[in-house]
Amino acid sequence: MDVYLVWHVRHAPFLDGRPTEHHGEDGDLVWDEEDGDDLKILGVYSTEQKAEERLVRARELPGFRDEPDCFLIAPYTLDEDRWTEGFATAPRDT
């Protein structure tokens, strides 16, 4: 069974004045949390239609309406394992 996650990305502006990249050449939404982009989940919905309805409502809200094209609806399959091979942590440079 699939559900639909609704996400929004608030892109951090570049301090040097470069324009913010919202979408890649393929038209897909891009973000980089290490650059300060803020990714928020707005909800999980049982149908794609309900997810679309949430997106429409969110576009009217403060903050979200500033980047109305930075929403993502992602299908997600329930009862399916993720991270099946574990992960490794790399030390940070200070």
PDB file of N, CA, C and O in Angstrom, chain B, residues numbered from 101:
ATOM      1  N   MET B 101       0.852  -1.180   0.000  1.00  0.00           N
ATOM      2  CA  MET B 101       0.000   0.000   0.000  1.00  0.00           C
ATOM      3  C   MET B 101       0.890   1.233   0.000  1.00  0.00           C
ATOM      4  O   MET B 101       1.847   1.320   0.770  1.00  0.00           O
ATOM      5  N   ASP B 102       0.572   2.177  -0.863  1.00  0.00           N
ATOM      6  CA  ASP B 102       1.304   3.439  -0.920  1.00  0.00           C
ATOM      7  C   ASP B 102       0.542   4.528  -0.186  1.00  0.00           C
ATOM      8  O   ASP B 102      -0.688   4.560  -0.188  1.00  0.00           O
ATOM      9  N   VAL B 103       1.293   5.413   0.437  1.00  0.00           N
ATOM     10  CA  VAL B 103       0.777   6.662   0.975  1.00  0.00           C
ATOM     11  C   VAL B 103       1.551   7.772   0.272  1.00  0.00           C
ATOM     12  O   VAL B 103       2.504   7.506  -0.460  1.00  0.00           O
ATOM     13  N   TYR B 104       1.139   9.004   0.495  1.00  0.00           N
ATOM     14  CA  TYR B 104       1.744  10.128  -0.209  1.00  0.00           C
ATOM     15  C   TYR B 104       2.212  11.168   0.800  1.00  0.00           C
ATOM     16  O   TYR B 104       1.418  11.714   1.566  1.00  0.00           O
ATOM     17  N   LEU B 105       3.519  11.433   0.786  1.00  0.00           N
ATOM     18  CA  LEU B 105       4.120  12.410   1.675  1.00  0.00           C
ATOM     19  C   LEU B 105       4.181  13.750   0.963  1.00  0.00           C
ATOM     20  O   LEU B 105       4.577  13.823  -0.200  1.00  0.00           O
ATOM     21  N   VAL B 106       3.792  14.808   1.657  1.00  0.00           N
ATOM     22  CA  VAL B 106       3.871  16.159   1.102  1.00  0.00           C
ATOM     23  C   VAL B 106       5.011  16.882   1.815  1.00  0.00           C
ATOM     24  O   VAL B 106       5.014  17.018   3.039  1.00  0.00           O
ATOM     25  N   TRP B 107       5.973  17.339   1.024  1.00  0.00           N
ATOM     26  CA  TRP B 107       7.157  18.032   1.532  1.00  0.00           C
ATOM     27  C   TRP B 107       7.195  19.459   0.994  1.00  0.00           C
ATOM     28  O   TRP B 107       6.623  19.751  -0.056  1.00  0.00           O
ATOM     29  N   HIS B 108       7.871  20.339   1.719  1.00  0.00           N
ATOM     30  CA  HIS B 108       8.159  21.683   1.221  1.00  0.00           C
ATOM     31  C   HIS B 108       9.615  22.007   1.517  1.00  0.00           C
ATOM     32  O   HIS B 108      10.136  21.668   2.579  1.00  0.00           O
ATOM     33  N   VAL B 109      10.260  22.663   0.571  1.00  0.00           N
ATOM     34  CA  VAL B 109      11.638  23.105   0.755  1.00  0.00           C
ATOM     35  C   VAL B 109      11.660  24.626   0.805  1.00  0.00           C
ATOM     36  O   VAL B 109      11.208  25.300  -0.121  1.00  0.00           O
ATOM     37  N   ARG B 110      12.191  25.154   1.900  1.00  0.00           N
ATOM     38  CA  ARG B 110      12.469  26.592   2.010  1.00  0.00           C
ATOM     39  C   ARG B 110      13.950  26.735   1.710  1.00  0.00           C
ATOM     40  O   ARG B 110      14.797  26.312   2.497  1.00  0.00           O
ATOM     41  N   HIS B 111      14.258  27.333   0.569  1.00  0.00           N
ATOM     42  CA  HIS B 111      15.649  27.467   0.141  1.00  0.00           C
ATOM     43  C   HIS B 111      16.316  28.646   0.842  1.00  0.00           C
ATOM     44  O   HIS B 111      15.768  29.747   0.888  1.00  0.00           O
ATOM     45  N   ALA B 112      17.498  28.399   1.382  1.00  0.00           N
ATOM     46  CA  ALA B 112      18.284  29.450   2.015  1.00  0.00           C
ATOM     47  C   ALA B 112      18.929  30.310   0.926  1.00  0.00           C
ATOM     48  O   ALA B 112      19.463  29.782  -0.048  1.00  0.00           O
ATOM     49  N   PRO B 113      18.879  31.626   1.091  1.00  0.00           N
ATOM     50  CA  PRO B 113      19.537  32.475   0.092  1.00  0.00           C
ATOM     51  C   PRO B 113      21.063  32.399   0.241  1.00  0.00           C
ATOM     52  O   PRO B 113      21.579  32.206   1.342  1.00  0.00           O
ATOM     53  N   PHE B 114      21.768  32.552  -0.869  1.00  0.00           N
ATOM     54  CA  PHE B 114      23.226  32.590  -0.835  1.00  0.00           C
ATOM     55  C   PHE B 114      23.669  33.960  -0.351  1.00  0.00           C
ATOM     56  O   PHE B 114      23.137  34.979  -0.793  1.00  0.00           O
ATOM     57  N   LEU B 115      24.627  33.990   0.543  1.00  0.00           N
ATOM     58  CA  LEU B 115      25.115  35.252   1.104  1.00  0.00           C
ATOM     59  C   LEU B 115      25.823  36.111   0.069  1.00  0.00           C
ATOM     60  O   LEU B 115      25.871  37.333   0.204  1.00  0.00           O
ATOM     61  N   ASP B 116      26.376  35.477  -0.970  1.00  0.00           N
ATOM     62  CA  ASP B 116      27.086  36.237  -2.000  1.00  0.00           C
ATOM     63  C   ASP B 116      26.151  36.775  -3.083  1.00  0.00           C
ATOM     64  O   ASP B 116      26.606  37.368  -4.061  1.00  0.00           O
ATOM     65  N   GLY B 117      24.848  36.566  -2.908  1.00  0.00           N
ATOM     66  CA  GLY B 117      23.875  37.121  -3.846  1.00  0.00           C
ATOM     67  C   GLY B 117      23.558  36.247  -5.041  1.00  0.00           C
ATOM     68  O   GLY B 117      22.728  36.621  -5.869  1.00  0.00           O
ATOM     69  N   ARG B 118      24.199  35.088  -5.154  1.00  0.00           N
ATOM     70  CA  ARG B 118      23.871  34.183  -6.268  1.00  0.00           C
ATOM     71  C   ARG B 118      22.390  33.828  -6.225  1.00  0.00           C
ATOM     72  O   ARG B 118      21.804  33.755  -5.145  1.00  0.00           O
ATOM     73  N   PRO B 119      21.787  33.610  -7.376  1.00  0.00           N
ATOM     74  CA  PRO B 119      20.372  33.210  -7.372  1.00  0.00           C
ATOM     75  C   PRO B 119      20.200  31.810  -6.793  1.00  0.00           C
ATOM     76  O   PRO B 119      21.055  30.941  -6.963  1.00  0.00           O
ATOM     77  N   THR B 120      19.104  31.617  -6.123  1.00  0.00           N
ATOM     78  CA  THR B 120      18.786  30.321  -5.533  1.00  0.00           C
ATOM     79  C   THR B 120      18.297  29.382  -6.618  1.00  0.00           C
ATOM     80  O   THR B 120      17.455  29.747  -7.439  1.00  0.00           O
ATOM     81  N   GLU B 121      18.830  28.175  -6.615  1.00  0.00           N
ATOM     82  CA  GLU B 121      18.391  27.156  -7.564  1.00  0.00           C
ATOM     83  C   GLU B 121      17.271  26.353  -6.905  1.00  0.00           C
ATOM     84  O   GLU B 121      17.490  25.683  -5.896  1.00  0.00           O
ATOM     85  N   HIS B 122      16.082  26.424  -7.478  1.00  0.00           N
ATOM     86  CA  HIS B 122      14.939  25.708  -6.946  1.00  0.00           C
ATOM     87  C   HIS B 122      14.726  24.367  -7.647  1.00  0.00           C
ATOM     88  O   HIS B 122      14.309  23.388  -7.027  1.00  0.00           O
ATOM     89  N   HIS B 123      15.016  24.340  -8.939  1.00  0.00           N
ATOM     90  CA  HIS B 123      14.804  23.134  -9.743  1.00  0.00           C
ATOM     91  C   HIS B 123      16.030  22.876 -10.607  1.00  0.00           C
ATOM     92  O   HIS B 123      16.670  23.808 -11.093  1.00  0.00           O
ATOM     93  N   GLY B 124      16.344  21.608 -10.791  1.00  0.00           N
ATOM     94  CA  GLY B 124      17.449  21.221 -11.644  1.00  0.00           C
ATOM     95  C   GLY B 124      17.071  21.311 -13.107  1.00  0.00           C
ATOM     96  O   GLY B 124      15.940  21.656 -13.451  1.00  0.00           O
ATOM     97  N   GLU B 125      18.026  20.998 -13.962  1.00  0.00           N
ATOM     98  CA  GLU B 125      17.787  21.045 -15.410  1.00  0.00           C
ATOM     99  C   GLU B 125      16.662  20.124 -15.833  1.00  0.00           C
ATOM    100  O   GLU B 125      15.985  20.389 -16.826  1.00  0.00           O
ATOM    101  N   ASP B 126      16.450  19.029 -15.082  1.00  0.00           N
ATOM    102  CA  ASP B 126      15.385  18.086 -15.405  1.00  0.00           C
ATOM    103  C   ASP B 126      14.023  18.529 -14.868  1.00  0.00           C
ATOM    104  O   ASP B 126      13.017  17.854 -15.087  1.00  0.00           O
ATOM    105  N   GLY B 127      13.993  19.669 -14.163  1.00  0.00           N
ATOM    106  CA  GLY B 127      12.742  20.182 -13.619  1.00  0.00           C
ATOM    107  C   GLY B 127      12.422  19.687 -12.222  1.00  0.00           C
ATOM    108  O   GLY B 127      11.464  20.153 -11.606  1.00  0.00           O
ATOM    109  N   ASP B 128      13.216  18.743 -11.708  1.00  0.00           N
ATOM    110  CA  ASP B 128      12.978  18.218 -10.364  1.00  0.00           C
ATOM    111  C   ASP B 128      13.413  19.219  -9.306  1.00  0.00           C
ATOM    112  O   ASP B 128      14.378  19.960  -9.492  1.00  0.00           O
ATOM    113  N   LEU B 129      12.701  19.232  -8.210  1.00  0.00           N
ATOM    114  CA  LEU B 129      13.025  20.076  -7.071  1.00  0.00           C
ATOM    115  C   LEU B 129      14.383  19.675  -6.509  1.00  0.00           C
ATOM    116  O   LEU B 129      14.670  18.487  -6.362  1.00  0.00           O
ATOM    117  N   VAL B 130      15.222  20.664  -6.193  1.00  0.00           N
ATOM    118  CA  VAL B 130      16.533  20.393  -5.610  1.00  0.00           C
ATOM    119  C   VAL B 130      16.640  21.080  -4.256  1.00  0.00           C
ATOM    120  O   VAL B 130      15.998  22.101  -4.010  1.00  0.00           O
ATOM    121  N   TRP B 131      17.466  20.500  -3.378  1.00  0.00           N
ATOM    122  CA  TRP B 131      17.734  21.118  -2.085  1.00  0.00           C
ATOM    123  C   TRP B 131      19.037  20.571  -1.539  1.00  0.00           C
ATOM    124  O   TRP B 131      19.505  19.508  -1.946  1.00  0.00           O
ATOM    125  N   ASP B 132      19.613  21.318  -0.608  1.00  0.00           N
ATOM    126  CA  ASP B 132      20.838  20.887   0.062  1.00  0.00           C
ATOM    127  C   ASP B 132      20.764  21.389   1.495  1.00  0.00           C
ATOM    128  O   ASP B 132      20.960  22.576   1.760  1.00  0.00           O
ATOM    129  N   GLU B 133      20.480  20.478   2.413  1.00  0.00           N
ATOM    130  CA  GLU B 133      20.344  20.867   3.818  1.00  0.00           C
ATOM    131  C   GLU B 133      21.655  21.403   4.385  1.00  0.00           C
ATOM    132  O   GLU B 133      21.637  22.215   5.310  1.00  0.00           O
ATOM    133  N   GLU B 134      22.792  20.961   3.845  1.00  0.00           N
ATOM    134  CA  GLU B 134      24.082  21.472   4.308  1.00  0.00           C
ATOM    135  C   GLU B 134      24.262  22.939   3.934  1.00  0.00           C
ATOM    136  O   GLU B 134      25.014  23.656   4.595  1.00  0.00           O
ATOM    137  N   ASP B 135      23.589  23.391   2.889  1.00  0.00           N
ATOM    138  CA  ASP B 135      23.630  24.803   2.494  1.00  0.00           C
ATOM    139  C   ASP B 135      22.565  25.628   3.217  1.00  0.00           C
ATOM    140  O   ASP B 135      22.438  26.828   2.973  1.00  0.00           O
ATOM    141  N   GLY B 136      21.799  24.990   4.106  1.00  0.00           N
ATOM    142  CA  GLY B 136      20.797  25.718   4.881  1.00  0.00           C
ATOM    143  C   GLY B 136      19.379  25.580   4.392  1.00  0.00           C
ATOM    144  O   GLY B 136      18.475  26.187   4.965  1.00  0.00           O
ATOM    145  N   ASP B 137      19.148  24.795   3.343  1.00  0.00           N
ATOM    146  CA  ASP B 137      17.774  24.583   2.888  1.00  0.00           C
ATOM    147  C   ASP B 137      17.016  23.806   3.958  1.00  0.00           C
ATOM    148  O   ASP B 137      17.561  22.896   4.582  1.00  0.00           O
ATOM    149  N   ASP B 138      15.770  24.170   4.160  1.00  0.00           N
ATOM    150  CA  ASP B 138      14.944  23.587   5.219  1.00  0.00           C
ATOM    151  C   ASP B 138      13.851  22.738   4.588  1.00  0.00           C
ATOM    152  O   ASP B 138      12.969  23.257   3.904  1.00  0.00           O
ATOM    153  N   LEU B 139      13.913  21.441   4.819  1.00  0.00           N
ATOM    154  CA  LEU B 139      12.953  20.495   4.271  1.00  0.00           C
ATOM    155  C   LEU B 139      11.945  20.133   5.352  1.00  0.00           C
ATOM    156  O   LEU B 139      12.315  19.664   6.428  1.00  0.00           O
ATOM    157  N   LYS B 140      10.661  20.355   5.054  1.00  0.00           N
ATOM    158  CA  LYS B 140       9.591  20.096   6.017  1.00  0.00           C
ATOM    159  C   LYS B 140       8.584  19.112   5.438  1.00  0.00           C
ATOM    160  O   LYS B 140       8.236  19.186   4.259  1.00  0.00           O
ATOM    161  N   ILE B 141       8.121  18.193   6.274  1.00  0.00           N
ATOM    162  CA  ILE B 141       7.035  17.309   5.855  1.00  0.00           C
ATOM    163  C   ILE B 141       5.733  17.915   6.372  1.00  0.00           C
ATOM    164  O   ILE B 141       5.602  18.220   7.557  1.00  0.00           O
ATOM    165  N   LEU B 142       4.772  18.083   5.462  1.00  0.00           N
ATOM    166  CA  LEU B 142       3.496  18.697   5.819  1.00  0.00           C
ATOM    167  C   LEU B 142       2.438  17.677   6.166  1.00  0.00           C
ATOM    168  O   LEU B 142       1.433  18.015   6.790  1.00  0.00           O
ATOM    169  N   GLY B 143       2.645  16.440   5.776  1.00  0.00           N
ATOM    170  CA  GLY B 143       1.667  15.417   6.096  1.00  0.00           C
ATOM    171  C   GLY B 143       1.835  14.179   5.243  1.00  0.00           C
ATOM    172  O   GLY B 143       2.580  14.158   4.263  1.00  0.00           O
ATOM    173  N   VAL B 144       1.110  13.143   5.654  1.00  0.00           N
ATOM    174  CA  VAL B 144       1.093  11.862   4.957  1.00  0.00           C
ATOM    175  C   VAL B 144      -0.367  11.562   4.641  1.00  0.00           C
ATOM    176  O   VAL B 144      -1.217  11.596   5.531  1.00  0.00           O
ATOM    177  N   TYR B 145      -0.660  11.268   3.375  1.00  0.00           N
ATOM    178  CA  TYR B 145      -2.044  11.143   2.924  1.00  0.00           C
ATOM    179  C   TYR B 145      -2.295   9.810   2.240  1.00  0.00           C
ATOM    180  O   TYR B 145      -1.400   9.219   1.636  1.00  0.00           O
ATOM    181  N   SER B 146      -3.519   9.360   2.348  1.00  0.00           N
ATOM    182  CA  SER B 146      -3.890   8.048   1.825  1.00  0.00           C
ATOM    183  C   SER B 146      -4.052   8.027   0.311  1.00  0.00           C
ATOM    184  O   SER B 146      -3.973   6.964  -0.305  1.00  0.00           O
ATOM    185  N   THR B 147      -4.276   9.187  -0.295  1.00  0.00           N
ATOM    186  CA  THR B 147      -4.413   9.251  -1.754  1.00  0.00           C
ATOM    187  C   THR B 147      -3.618  10.435  -2.287  1.00  0.00           C
ATOM    188  O   THR B 147      -3.345  11.401  -1.575  1.00  0.00           O
ATOM    189  N   GLU B 148      -3.259  10.331  -3.552  1.00  0.00           N
ATOM    190  CA  GLU B 148      -2.547  11.436  -4.191  1.00  0.00           C
ATOM    191  C   GLU B 148      -3.441  12.676  -4.267  1.00  0.00           C
ATOM    192  O   GLU B 148      -2.950  13.800  -4.164  1.00  0.00           O
ATOM    193  N   GLN B 149      -4.738  12.479  -4.446  1.00  0.00           N
ATOM    194  CA  GLN B 149      -5.674  13.602  -4.501  1.00  0.00           C
ATOM    195  C   GLN B 149      -5.675  14.374  -3.176  1.00  0.00           C
ATOM    196  O   GLN B 149      -5.660  15.605  -3.178  1.00  0.00           O
ATOM    197  N   LYS B 150      -5.693  13.661  -2.056  1.00  0.00           N
ATOM    198  CA  LYS B 150      -5.662  14.337  -0.753  1.00  0.00           C
ATOM    199  C   LYS B 150      -4.337  15.076  -0.556  1.00  0.00           C
ATOM    200  O   LYS B 150      -4.310  16.151   0.043  1.00  0.00           O
ATOM    201  N   ALA B 151      -3.250  14.509  -1.054  1.00  0.00           N
ATOM    202  CA  ALA B 151      -1.952  15.182  -0.976  1.00  0.00           C
ATOM    203  C   ALA B 151      -1.971  16.467  -1.809  1.00  0.00           C
ATOM    204  O   ALA B 151      -1.459  17.498  -1.372  1.00  0.00           O
ATOM    205  N   GLU B 152      -2.554  16.409  -2.994  1.00  0.00           N
ATOM    206  CA  GLU B 152      -2.674  17.601  -3.849  1.00  0.00           C
ATOM    207  C   GLU B 152      -3.523  18.672  -3.173  1.00  0.00           C
ATOM    208  O   GLU B 152      -3.198  19.857  -3.240  1.00  0.00           O
ATOM    209  N   GLU B 153      -4.613  18.258  -2.519  1.00  0.00           N
ATOM    210  CA  GLU B 153      -5.473  19.208  -1.811  1.00  0.00           C
ATOM    211  C   GLU B 153      -4.709  19.903  -0.687  1.00  0.00           C
ATOM    212  O   GLU B 153      -4.894  21.098  -0.455  1.00  0.00           O
ATOM    213  N   ARG B 154      -3.848  19.157   0.014  1.00  0.00           N
ATOM    214  CA  ARG B 154      -3.027  19.752   1.078  1.00  0.00           C
ATOM    215  C   ARG B 154      -2.056  20.767   0.499  1.00  0.00           C
ATOM    216  O   ARG B 154      -1.857  21.837   1.075  1.00  0.00           O
ATOM    217  N   LEU B 155      -1.460  20.443  -0.621  1.00  0.00           N
ATOM    218  CA  LEU B 155      -0.542  21.351  -1.282  1.00  0.00           C
ATOM    219  C   LEU B 155      -1.237  22.666  -1.630  1.00  0.00           C
ATOM    220  O   LEU B 155      -0.660  23.736  -1.433  1.00  0.00           O
ATOM    221  N   VAL B 156      -2.441  22.604  -2.135  1.00  0.00           N
ATOM    222  CA  VAL B 156      -3.204  23.804  -2.488  1.00  0.00           C
ATOM    223  C   VAL B 156      -3.448  24.662  -1.238  1.00  0.00           C
ATOM    224  O   VAL B 156      -3.290  25.882  -1.280  1.00  0.00           O
ATOM    225  N   ARG B 157      -3.834  24.019  -0.127  1.00  0.00           N
ATOM    226  CA  ARG B 157      -4.076  24.765   1.123  1.00  0.00           C
ATOM    227  C   ARG B 157      -2.788  25.395   1.646  1.00  0.00           C
ATOM    228  O   ARG B 157      -2.795  26.532   2.118  1.00  0.00           O
ATOM    229  N   ALA B 158      -1.688  24.658   1.560  1.00  0.00           N
ATOM    230  CA  ALA B 158      -0.420  25.151   2.098  1.00  0.00           C
ATOM    231  C   ALA B 158       0.091  26.366   1.328  1.00  0.00           C
ATOM    232  O   ALA B 158       0.727  27.244   1.910  1.00  0.00           O
ATOM    233  N   ARG B 159      -0.179  26.422   0.036  1.00  0.00           N
ATOM    234  CA  ARG B 159       0.298  27.555  -0.777  1.00  0.00           C
ATOM    235  C   ARG B 159      -0.293  28.894  -0.324  1.00  0.00           C
ATOM    236  O   ARG B 159       0.209  29.948  -0.716  1.00  0.00           O
ATOM    237  N   GLU B 160      -1.319  28.871   0.469  1.00  0.00           N
ATOM    238  CA  GLU B 160      -1.940  30.094   0.977  1.00  0.00           C
ATOM    239  C   GLU B 160      -1.330  30.557   2.298  1.00  0.00           C
ATOM    240  O   GLU B 160      -1.618  31.664   2.753  1.00  0.00           O
ATOM    241  N   LEU B 161      -0.495  29.730   2.918  1.00  0.00           N
ATOM    242  CA  LEU B 161       0.028  30.009   4.252  1.00  0.00           C
ATOM    243  C   LEU B 161       1.334  30.802   4.201  1.00  0.00           C
ATOM    244  O   LEU B 161       2.112  30.665   3.257  1.00  0.00           O
ATOM    245  N   PRO B 162       1.572  31.641   5.235  1.00  0.00           N
ATOM    246  CA  PRO B 162       2.838  32.390   5.292  1.00  0.00           C
ATOM    247  C   PRO B 162       4.030  31.445   5.211  1.00  0.00           C
ATOM    248  O   PRO B 162       4.002  30.335   5.741  1.00  0.00           O
ATOM    249  N   GLY B 163       5.063  31.905   4.544  1.00  0.00           N
ATOM    250  CA  GLY B 163       6.265  31.101   4.353  1.00  0.00           C
ATOM    251  C   GLY B 163       6.141  30.179   3.162  1.00  0.00           C
ATOM    252  O   GLY B 163       6.956  30.234   2.240  1.00  0.00           O
ATOM    253  N   PHE B 164       5.124  29.329   3.172  1.00  0.00           N
ATOM    254  CA  PHE B 164       4.928  28.402   2.054  1.00  0.00           C
ATOM    255  C   PHE B 164       4.584  29.154   0.776  1.00  0.00           C
ATOM    256  O   PHE B 164       5.023  28.774  -0.309  1.00  0.00           O
ATOM    257  N   ARG B 165       3.805  30.212   0.903  1.00  0.00           N
ATOM    258  CA  ARG B 165       3.418  30.950  -0.302  1.00  0.00           C
ATOM    259  C   ARG B 165       4.590  31.716  -0.916  1.00  0.00           C
ATOM    260  O   ARG B 165       4.518  32.141  -2.069  1.00  0.00           O
ATOM    261  N   ASP B 166       5.680  31.895  -0.142  1.00  0.00           N
ATOM    262  CA  ASP B 166       6.863  32.570  -0.680  1.00  0.00           C
ATOM    263  C   ASP B 166       7.609  31.694  -1.689  1.00  0.00           C
ATOM    264  O   ASP B 166       8.324  32.206  -2.551  1.00  0.00           O
ATOM    265  N   GLU B 167       7.444  30.384  -1.581  1.00  0.00           N
ATOM    266  CA  GLU B 167       8.066  29.453  -2.527  1.00  0.00           C
ATOM    267  C   GLU B 167       7.009  28.428  -2.955  1.00  0.00           C
ATOM    268  O   GLU B 167       7.083  27.252  -2.598  1.00  0.00           O
ATOM    269  N   PRO B 168       6.020  28.904  -3.730  1.00  0.00           N
ATOM    270  CA  PRO B 168       4.871  28.045  -4.064  1.00  0.00           C
ATOM    271  C   PRO B 168       5.196  26.880  -4.985  1.00  0.00           C
ATOM    272  O   PRO B 168       4.396  25.953  -5.110  1.00  0.00           O
ATOM    273  N   ASP B 169       6.352  26.911  -5.629  1.00  0.00           N
ATOM    274  CA  ASP B 169       6.721  25.825  -6.540  1.00  0.00           C
ATOM    275  C   ASP B 169       7.721  24.861  -5.919  1.00  0.00           C
ATOM    276  O   ASP B 169       8.330  24.050  -6.616  1.00  0.00           O
ATOM    277  N   CYS B 170       7.888  24.955  -4.606  1.00  0.00           N
ATOM    278  CA  CYS B 170       8.893  24.133  -3.923  1.00  0.00           C
ATOM    279  C   CYS B 170       8.251  23.063  -3.056  1.00  0.00           C
ATOM    280  O   CYS B 170       8.715  22.774  -1.953  1.00  0.00           O
ATOM    281  N   PHE B 171       7.180  22.481  -3.573  1.00  0.00           N
ATOM    282  CA  PHE B 171       6.505  21.364  -2.915  1.00  0.00           C
ATOM    283  C   PHE B 171       6.835  20.076  -3.656  1.00  0.00           C
ATOM    284  O   PHE B 171       7.109  20.074  -4.856  1.00  0.00           O
ATOM    285  N   LEU B 172       6.802  18.998  -2.914  1.00  0.00           N
ATOM    286  CA  LEU B 172       7.057  17.687  -3.497  1.00  0.00           C
ATOM    287  C   LEU B 172       6.061  16.701  -2.903  1.00  0.00           C
ATOM    288  O   LEU B 172       5.889  16.633  -1.686  1.00  0.00           O
ATOM    289  N   ILE B 173       5.413  15.944  -3.766  1.00  0.00           N
ATOM    290  CA  ILE B 173       4.564  14.838  -3.325  1.00  0.00           C
ATOM    291  C   ILE B 173       5.288  13.561  -3.696  1.00  0.00           C
ATOM    292  O   ILE B 173       5.574  13.306  -4.865  1.00  0.00           O
ATOM    293  N   ALA B 174       5.583  12.757  -2.674  1.00  0.00           N
ATOM    294  CA  ALA B 174       6.366  11.542  -2.894  1.00  0.00           C
ATOM    295  C   ALA B 174       5.584  10.320  -2.429  1.00  0.00           C
ATOM    296  O   ALA B 174       5.208  10.240  -1.260  1.00  0.00           O
ATOM    297  N   PRO B 175       5.334   9.374  -3.319  1.00  0.00           N
ATOM    298  CA  PRO B 175       4.701   8.129  -2.877  1.00  0.00           C
ATOM    299  C   PRO B 175       5.665   7.349  -1.989  1.00  0.00           C
ATOM    300  O   PRO B 175       6.879   7.385  -2.189  1.00  0.00           O
ATOM    301  N   TYR B 176       5.112   6.652  -1.016  1.00  0.00           N
ATOM    302  CA  TYR B 176       5.922   5.892  -0.066  1.00  0.00           C
ATOM    303  C   TYR B 176       5.180   4.608   0.251  1.00  0.00           C
ATOM    304  O   TYR B 176       4.017   4.633   0.653  1.00  0.00           O
ATOM    305  N   THR B 177       5.856   3.489   0.068  1.00  0.00           N
ATOM    306  CA  THR B 177       5.233   2.193   0.287  1.00  0.00           C
ATOM    307  C   THR B 177       5.348   1.798   1.757  1.00  0.00           C
ATOM    308  O   THR B 177       6.434   1.816   2.335  1.00  0.00           O
ATOM    309  N   LEU B 178       4.210   1.442   2.349  1.00  0.00           N
ATOM    310  CA  LEU B 178       4.196   0.999   3.738  1.00  0.00           C
ATOM    311  C   LEU B 178       4.699  -0.434   3.847  1.00  0.00           C
ATOM    312  O   LEU B 178       4.678  -1.190   2.875  1.00  0.00           O
ATOM    313  N   ASP B 179       5.146  -0.791   5.031  1.00  0.00           N
ATOM    314  CA  ASP B 179       5.597  -2.156   5.341  1.00  0.00           C
ATOM    315  C   ASP B 179       6.734  -2.620   4.444  1.00  0.00           C
ATOM    316  O   ASP B 179       6.820  -3.800   4.103  1.00  0.00           O
ATOM    317  N   GLU B 180       7.604  -1.696   4.062  1.00  0.00           N
ATOM    318  CA  GLU B 180       8.755  -2.031   3.234  1.00  0.00           C
ATOM    319  C   GLU B 180      10.011  -1.578   3.973  1.00  0.00           C
ATOM    320  O   GLU B 180      10.096  -0.426   4.399  1.00  0.00           O
ATOM    321  N   ASP B 181      10.986  -2.472   4.128  1.00  0.00           N
ATOM    322  CA  ASP B 181      12.219  -2.134   4.829  1.00  0.00           C
ATOM    323  C   ASP B 181      12.986  -1.048   4.101  1.00  0.00           C
ATOM    324  O   ASP B 181      13.028  -1.010   2.871  1.00  0.00           O
ATOM    325  N   ARG B 182      13.592  -0.167   4.881  1.00  0.00           N
ATOM    326  CA  ARG B 182      14.497   0.869   4.366  1.00  0.00           C
ATOM    327  C   ARG B 182      15.833   0.703   5.080  1.00  0.00           C
ATOM    328  O   ARG B 182      15.896   0.056   6.125  1.00  0.00           O
ATOM    329  N   TRP B 183      16.883   1.268   4.540  1.00  0.00           N
ATOM    330  CA  TRP B 183      18.223   1.207   5.132  1.00  0.00           C
ATOM    331  C   TRP B 183      18.590  -0.246   5.459  1.00  0.00           C
ATOM    332  O   TRP B 183      18.996  -0.559   6.578  1.00  0.00           O
ATOM    333  N   THR B 184      18.444  -1.101   4.487  1.00  0.00           N
ATOM    334  CA  THR B 184      18.665  -2.527   4.713  1.00  0.00           C
ATOM    335  C   THR B 184      20.140  -2.901   4.848  1.00  0.00           C
ATOM    336  O   THR B 184      20.451  -4.011   5.281  1.00  0.00           O
ATOM    337  N   GLU B 185      21.049  -2.005   4.488  1.00  0.00           N
ATOM    338  CA  GLU B 185      22.473  -2.317   4.585  1.00  0.00           C
ATOM    339  C   GLU B 185      23.182  -1.447   5.613  1.00  0.00           C
ATOM    340  O   GLU B 185      24.412  -1.390   5.616  1.00  0.00           O
ATOM    341  N   GLY B 186      22.449  -0.773   6.479  1.00  0.00           N
ATOM    342  CA  GLY B 186      23.062   0.049   7.502  1.00  0.00           C
ATOM    343  C   GLY B 186      23.641   1.332   6.936  1.00  0.00           C
ATOM    344  O   GLY B 186      23.310   1.743   5.824  1.00  0.00           O
ATOM    345  N   PHE B 187      24.521   1.965   7.727  1.00  0.00           N
ATOM    346  CA  PHE B 187      25.147   3.220   7.283  1.00  0.00           C
ATOM    347  C   PHE B 187      26.453   3.410   8.038  1.00  0.00           C
ATOM    348  O   PHE B 187      26.715   2.736   9.034  1.00  0.00           O
ATOM    349  N   ALA B 188      27.260   4.327   7.554  1.00  0.00           N
ATOM    350  CA  ALA B 188      28.518   4.689   8.197  1.00  0.00           C
ATOM    351  C   ALA B 188      28.531   6.194   8.430  1.00  0.00           C
ATOM    352  O   ALA B 188      27.972   6.954   7.640  1.00  0.00           O
ATOM    353  N   THR B 189      29.160   6.614   9.496  1.00  0.00           N
ATOM    354  CA  THR B 189      29.264   8.037   9.801  1.00  0.00           C
ATOM    355  C   THR B 189      30.690   8.485   9.552  1.00  0.00           C
ATOM    356  O   THR B 189      31.636   7.869  10.043  1.00  0.00           O
ATOM    357  N   ALA B 190      30.848   9.572   8.781  1.00  0.00           N
ATOM    358  CA  ALA B 190      32.161  10.132   8.509  1.00  0.00           C
ATOM    359  C   ALA B 190      32.419  11.254   9.514  1.00  0.00           C
ATOM    360  O   ALA B 190      31.521  12.051   9.788  1.00  0.00           O
ATOM    361  N   PRO B 191      33.623  11.327  10.064  1.00  0.00           N
ATOM    362  CA  PRO B 191      33.919  12.404  11.018  1.00  0.00           C
ATOM    363  C   PRO B 191      33.900  13.754  10.321  1.00  0.00           C
ATOM    364  O   PRO B 191      34.226  13.855   9.139  1.00  0.00           O
ATOM    365  N   ARG B 192      33.517  14.789  11.058  1.00  0.00           N
ATOM    366  CA  ARG B 192      33.462  16.147  10.519  1.00  0.00           C
ATOM    367  C   ARG B 192      34.804  16.834  10.679  1.00  0.00           C
ATOM    368  O   ARG B 192      35.533  16.603  11.644  1.00  0.00           O
ATOM    369  N   ASP B 193      35.111  17.682   9.713  1.00  0.00           N
ATOM    370  CA  ASP B 193      36.260  18.585   9.869  1.00  0.00           C
ATOM    371  C   ASP B 193      35.806  19.753  10.717  1.00  0.00           C
ATOM    372  O   ASP B 193      34.704  20.267  10.526  1.00  0.00           O
ATOM    373  N   THR B 194      36.633  20.176  11.645  1.00  0.00           N
ATOM    374  CA  THR B 194      36.241  21.318  12.495  1.00  0.00           C
ATOM    375  C   THR B 194      36.959  22.568  12.101  1.00  0.00           C
ATOM    376  O   THR B 194      36.750  23.618  12.708  1.00  0.00           O
TER     377      THR B 194
END
